[in-house]
């Protein structure tokens, strides 16, 4: 797979580092309903390498489910890797769409295997609420590179766009192993991406607007996959 060159101090091509940084990266948000220090002090700490001494000592206010309270970040990622779902999410990134962060956050919530960014490497991570630290990310410089990767993995590409010939997502067989491909807010998917798709689906709408927000559309389609295939 070919990738765009990066700055000498930047990340290596391909999978993003565990803590990708850019101008919009932010500290993990703290929650008022988190947990305080582990009761009983250090003598009562669990003998488990997955736990983080700093969090045990000072409390854990991260935006994580209770199962992962006090766990180290890499331990959470490793545990997620044991039960990620076999669908991927891909997003064309030509206009620095602010919806990308929200889509990454939803992909993390539904335990997608990997999120693929097609086009510009940089994207606004604010909407991801640092869930990108727990989610595998892969960059592709263009559609051709992404398609080549999908074909090498024998993964059908399911494009999501309300274009002529698209089929209602609630009325088709979504493959269990697939890549859900989303476009930018406004223009949608490029002609090249649509041409490469094995299936094009749309979300049935009943009101006056022609389209819905890109991150909302992604959440609907991901949940449609989860509703049919997720292991409870």
Secondary structure, 3 states (H helix, E strand, C coil): CCCCCCCCCCCCCCECCCCCCCCCCCCCCCCCCCECCCCCCHHHCCCCCCECHHHHHHCECCCCCHHHCCECHHHHHHHHHCCCCCEEEEEEECCCCCHHHHHHHHHHHCCCCCEEEEECCCCCCHHHCCHHHCCCEEEECCHHHHHHHHHHCCCEEEEECCCCCCEEHHHCCCCCCEEEEECECCCECCHHHHHHCCEEEECCCCCCCCCCCHHHHHHHHHHHHHHHHCCC
